[in-house]
Amino acid sequence: MLYGTLEECLKAQNILNLYACISYPEKEDEYLSLDSVRFHEHMGYRLIGRFHQCGYKFGRWYDMIWMEKFIGDHIDKPLEVKKYPDLQKWV
């Protein structure tokens, strides 16, 4: 529900693209699973980049991935981004 509401608000602000930066294990372990990746895929995000062994925690190296989702049309003259306080419904 939170992601749906966030997307509605961002659409109202004329935001077109959403991004997620996610820790990614080479192999799932007791500290990190692929649940966040699966969640974002379910929400319509797609993989756009992977950085190998760039995050270190719990005594091991992890990759980071970037995922992207388009929530608006990429027209020739995009609308200006609206500031959050200017959105009546959300303030």
C-alpha positions as CSV (number, residue, x, y, z in Angstrom):
1,M,0.0,0.0,0.0
2,L,2.9,2.4,0.8
3,Y,4.5,2.0,-2.6
4,G,1.2,2.5,-4.3
5,T,0.5,5.7,-2.4
6,L,4.0,6.9,-3.0
7,E,3.7,6.3,-6.8
8,E,0.4,8.2,-6.9
9,C,2.0,11.1,-5.1
10,L,5.0,11.1,-7.4
11,K,2.8,10.9,-10.5
12,A,0.9,13.9,-9.3
13,Q,4.3,15.7,-9.0
14,N,5.0,14.8,-12.7
15,I,7.8,12.4,-11.8
16,L,8.4,9.9,-14.6
17,N,11.0,7.4,-13.3
18,L,11.5,5.6,-10.0
19,Y,14.7,3.9,-8.9
20,A,15.7,1.4,-6.2
21,C,19.2,0.6,-5.1
22,I,19.3,-2.8,-3.5
23,S,21.9,-5.0,-1.8
24,Y,22.3,-8.2,-3.8
25,P,23.9,-11.4,-2.6
26,E,25.8,-13.7,-5.0
27,K,24.0,-16.4,-3.0
28,E,21.3,-15.9,-0.4
29,D,22.6,-16.2,3.2
30,E,21.4,-15.7,6.7
31,Y,21.8,-11.9,6.4
32,L,20.6,-11.1,2.9
33,S,17.9,-12.7,0.7
34,L,16.5,-11.8,-2.7
35,D,13.2,-10.8,-1.2
36,S,13.6,-7.0,-1.9
37,V,14.5,-7.8,-5.5
38,R,11.5,-10.0,-5.9
39,F,9.2,-7.4,-4.3
40,H,10.4,-4.7,-6.7
41,E,10.0,-7.0,-9.7
42,H,6.5,-7.7,-8.5
43,M,5.9,-3.9,-8.4
44,G,7.0,-3.5,-12.0
45,Y,10.7,-2.6,-11.6
46,R,13.3,-4.0,-13.9
47,L,17.1,-4.5,-13.5
48,I,19.2,-1.8,-15.1
49,G,22.6,-2.2,-13.5
50,R,24.8,-4.3,-11.1
51,F,27.9,-3.3,-9.2
52,H,30.0,-6.3,-8.1
53,Q,31.4,-6.6,-4.6
54,C,30.9,-3.0,-3.7
55,G,29.2,-3.3,-0.3
56,Y,30.8,-4.9,2.7
57,K,28.8,-5.9,5.8
58,F,28.7,-8.9,8.2
59,G,32.2,-9.9,7.2
60,R,31.4,-10.4,3.5
61,W,31.1,-8.6,0.2
62,Y,27.8,-8.0,-1.5
63,D,26.8,-6.6,-4.9
64,M,24.4,-3.7,-5.4
65,I,21.8,-3.5,-8.1
66,W,19.8,-0.7,-9.5
67,M,16.2,-1.2,-10.6
68,E,13.9,1.2,-12.5
69,K,10.2,1.7,-13.1
70,F,8.6,4.2,-15.5
71,I,5.4,5.7,-14.0
72,G,4.8,8.3,-16.7
73,D,5.0,9.0,-20.4
74,H,8.2,10.5,-21.7
75,I,6.8,13.2,-23.9
76,D,8.8,15.8,-25.9
77,K,8.0,18.6,-23.4
78,P,7.7,17.1,-20.0
79,L,5.6,18.9,-17.4
80,E,7.4,20.8,-14.6
81,V,7.9,18.9,-11.4
82,K,5.5,20.1,-8.7
83,K,6.6,20.6,-5.2
84,Y,5.0,18.4,-2.6
85,P,3.5,21.3,-0.6
86,D,1.7,22.4,-3.8
87,L,-0.3,19.2,-4.1
88,Q,-3.7,19.8,-2.4
89,K,-4.6,16.1,-2.1
90,W,-1.4,15.2,-0.3
91,V,-0.9,18.2,2.0
